[in-house]
Amino acid sequence: MGTWYEIASFPQSFQRGCTATTATYTIRPDDQIDVLNRCREGSLDGKEKSAKGRARVVDRSTNAKLEVSFFRPFWGDYWSVDLGSDYEYATVGHPSRDYLWILSRTPTMDGAVYEGILGRLRDQGYEVERLVQTLQPGS
């Protein structure tokens, strides 16, 4: 839960032109999760753009596999594929390997941590060459 900063992602049409991208997750009384994605269009001081969605855990044994919906009734897989030991970063992917986001609790990430994540993603079959780093304040 809380706010996460996008460090890098596979380019997607719905995020075209986005900078300073964040995702905020809030638990709901019904055990689902409210999702609020925000970004700035074109530059760090550009117009804010946001999208609200909902997520639900589909694997209660690990809590690592969720489904998310921004356009109900359609739900998509949203899997945590790498997680920092202190929840300082999370990597979210899709079983098809077509979607990937590297998220951090802070707007920047140590280079060695980032490289370690890339290595583990390669081992899982992700084409890390497709990642584009996200412009964040202070980066």
Sine and cosine of phi, psi and omega as CSV:
sin_phi,cos_phi,sin_psi,cos_psi,sin_omega,cos_omega
0.00,0.00,0.20,-0.98,-0.01,-1.00
0.99,-0.13,-0.22,-0.98,-0.05,-1.00
-0.98,-0.17,0.69,-0.72,0.04,-1.00
-0.83,-0.56,0.60,-0.80,0.04,-1.00
-0.98,-0.20,0.72,-0.69,0.06,-1.00
-0.98,0.22,0.85,-0.53,0.02,-1.00
-1.00,-0.04,-0.63,0.78,0.01,-1.00
-0.35,-0.94,0.37,-0.93,0.03,-1.00
-0.36,-0.93,0.29,-0.96,0.21,-0.98
-0.97,0.26,0.75,-0.66,-0.01,-1.00
-0.85,0.53,0.71,-0.70,0.04,-1.00
-0.74,-0.67,0.55,-0.83,-0.04,-1.00
-0.87,0.50,-0.58,0.81,-0.04,-1.00
-0.96,0.29,-0.13,0.99,0.05,-1.00
-0.91,-0.41,0.16,0.99,-0.06,-1.00
-0.83,0.56,0.77,-0.64,0.04,-1.00
0.99,0.15,0.07,1.00,-0.06,-1.00
-0.99,0.12,0.67,-0.74,0.17,-0.98
-0.75,-0.66,0.22,-0.97,0.03,-1.00
0.78,0.62,0.68,0.73,-0.07,-1.00
-0.97,0.22,0.72,-0.69,0.08,-1.00
-0.74,-0.68,0.36,-0.93,0.12,-0.99
-0.74,-0.67,0.79,-0.62,0.02,-1.00
-0.90,-0.44,0.80,-0.61,-0.04,-1.00
-0.91,-0.41,0.75,-0.66,-0.01,-1.00
-0.72,-0.69,0.80,-0.61,0.00,-1.00
-0.94,0.34,0.65,-0.76,0.01,-1.00
-0.98,-0.18,0.34,-0.94,0.05,-1.00
-0.87,0.50,-0.42,0.91,0.00,-1.00
-1.00,-0.01,0.25,0.97,0.00,-1.00
0.95,0.33,0.06,1.00,0.18,-0.98
-1.00,0.07,0.02,-1.00,-0.11,-0.99
-0.79,-0.61,0.79,-0.61,0.16,-0.99
-0.98,0.20,0.68,-0.74,0.01,-1.00
-0.86,-0.51,0.79,-0.62,0.09,-1.00
-0.81,-0.59,0.94,-0.34,0.06,-1.00
-0.99,-0.14,0.72,-0.69,0.01,-1.00
-0.74,-0.67,0.47,-0.88,0.14,-0.99
-0.41,-0.91,0.17,-0.99,0.11,-0.99
-0.95,-0.32,0.71,-0.71,-0.05,-1.00
-0.99,0.14,0.88,-0.47,0.16,-0.99
0.99,0.12,-0.55,0.83,-0.01,-1.00
-0.37,-0.93,0.19,-0.98,-0.03,-1.00
-0.88,0.47,-0.40,0.92,0.03,-1.00
-0.94,-0.33,0.29,0.96,0.03,-1.00
-0.95,0.31,0.10,-0.99,0.01,-1.00
-0.88,0.48,0.68,-0.73,0.03,-1.00
-0.97,0.24,0.67,-0.74,0.05,-1.00
-0.84,-0.54,0.65,-0.76,-0.01,-1.00
-0.63,-0.78,0.39,-0.92,0.06,-1.00
-0.63,-0.77,0.75,-0.66,0.02,-1.00
-0.97,-0.26,0.67,-0.75,0.03,-1.00
-0.57,-0.82,-0.13,-0.99,0.00,-1.00
-0.65,-0.76,0.58,-0.81,0.05,-1.00
-0.80,-0.59,0.41,-0.91,0.08,-1.00
-0.62,-0.78,0.62,-0.79,0.03,-1.00
-0.97,0.25,0.75,-0.67,0.02,-1.00
-0.93,-0.38,-0.17,0.99,0.06,-1.00
-0.78,-0.62,1.00,-0.02,-0.06,-1.00
-0.93,0.36,-0.32,0.95,-0.02,-1.00
-0.95,0.32,-0.48,0.87,0.00,-1.00
-0.85,-0.52,-0.33,0.94,-0.13,-0.99
0.86,0.51,0.28,0.96,-0.06,-1.00
-1.00,-0.08,-0.23,0.97,-0.02,-1.00
-0.90,-0.43,0.88,-0.48,0.01,-1.00
-0.83,-0.56,0.24,-0.97,0.23,-0.97
-0.87,-0.49,0.59,-0.81,0.00,-1.00
-0.78,-0.62,0.56,-0.83,0.02,-1.00
-0.71,-0.71,0.81,-0.59,0.15,-0.99
-0.94,-0.33,-0.31,0.95,-0.01,-1.00
-0.72,-0.69,0.99,0.16,-0.02,-1.00
-0.88,0.48,0.61,-0.79,0.29,0.96
-1.00,-0.10,0.30,0.95,-0.09,-1.00
-1.00,0.04,0.77,-0.64,0.02,-1.00
-0.85,-0.52,0.63,-0.78,0.02,-1.00
-0.82,-0.57,0.50,-0.87,0.03,-1.00
-0.91,0.41,0.64,-0.77,-0.05,-1.00
-0.56,-0.83,1.00,-0.07,-0.18,-0.98
-0.94,-0.33,0.72,-0.70,0.13,-0.99
-0.98,0.20,0.90,-0.43,-0.08,-1.00
-0.94,-0.33,-0.14,0.99,0.08,-1.00
-0.32,-0.95,0.68,-0.74,-0.09,-1.00
-0.60,-0.80,0.73,-0.69,0.06,-1.00
-0.91,0.41,0.51,-0.86,-0.06,-1.00
-0.88,0.47,-0.45,0.89,0.05,-1.00
-0.94,-0.35,0.37,0.93,-0.03,-1.00
0.85,0.52,0.51,0.86,0.02,-1.00
-0.99,0.17,-0.32,0.95,0.12,-0.99
-0.52,-0.85,0.34,-0.94,0.08,-1.00
-0.57,-0.82,0.59,-0.81,0.08,-1.00
-0.88,-0.47,0.81,-0.59,-0.07,-1.00
-0.90,-0.43,0.76,-0.65,-0.02,-1.00
-0.69,-0.72,-0.15,-0.99,-0.02,-1.00
-0.74,-0.67,0.59,-0.81,-0.03,-1.00
-0.84,0.54,-0.42,0.91,0.03,-1.00
-0.97,0.25,-0.23,0.97,-0.08,-1.00
0.93,0.36,0.29,0.96,0.01,-1.00
-1.00,0.02,-0.27,0.96,-0.02,-1.00
-0.81,-0.59,0.62,-0.79,0.02,-1.00
-0.31,-0.95,0.73,-0.69,0.07,-1.00
-0.71,-0.70,0.72,-0.69,0.16,-0.99
-0.97,-0.25,0.86,-0.51,-0.08,-1.00
-0.88,-0.47,0.50,-0.87,0.00,-1.00
-0.66,-0.75,0.43,-0.90,0.08,-1.00
-0.96,0.29,-0.25,0.97,0.00,-1.00
-0.83,-0.55,0.37,-0.93,-0.04,-1.00
-0.93,0.38,-0.26,0.97,0.03,-1.00
-0.80,-0.60,0.31,-0.95,-0.02,-1.00
-0.68,-0.73,0.67,-0.75,0.07,-1.00
-0.84,0.54,0.68,-0.73,-0.03,-1.00
-0.86,0.52,-0.62,0.78,0.00,-1.00
-0.92,0.39,-0.62,0.79,0.04,-1.00
-0.90,0.43,-0.71,0.71,0.01,-1.00
-0.86,0.51,-0.73,0.69,0.01,-1.00
-0.88,0.47,-0.62,0.78,0.06,-1.00
-0.88,0.47,-0.67,0.74,0.05,-1.00
-0.88,0.48,-0.71,0.70,0.00,-1.00
-0.85,0.53,-0.68,0.73,0.01,-1.00
-0.88,0.48,-0.69,0.73,0.01,-1.00
-0.93,0.36,-0.57,0.82,0.05,-1.00
-0.92,0.38,-0.66,0.75,0.07,-1.00
-0.84,0.54,-0.69,0.72,0.00,-1.00
-0.88,0.48,-0.43,0.90,0.01,-1.00
-1.00,-0.04,0.05,1.00,0.07,-1.00
1.00,-0.01,0.21,0.98,0.07,-1.00
-0.99,0.13,0.64,-0.77,0.06,-1.00
-0.99,0.11,0.99,0.11,-0.12,-0.99
-0.91,0.42,-0.27,0.96,0.05,-1.00
-0.90,0.44,-0.38,0.93,-0.01,-1.00
-0.98,0.20,-0.24,0.97,-0.04,-1.00
-0.91,0.41,0.67,-0.74,0.11,-0.99
-0.87,-0.50,0.80,-0.60,0.00,-1.00
-0.95,0.32,0.59,-0.81,-0.06,-1.00
-0.99,-0.11,0.78,-0.63,0.06,-1.00
-0.93,0.38,0.82,-0.57,0.03,-1.00
-0.78,-0.62,0.38,-0.93,0.10,-1.00
-0.84,0.55,0.72,-0.69,0.02,-1.00
1.00,0.09,-0.06,1.00,-0.01,-1.00
-1.00,-0.08,0.00,0.00,0.00,0.00
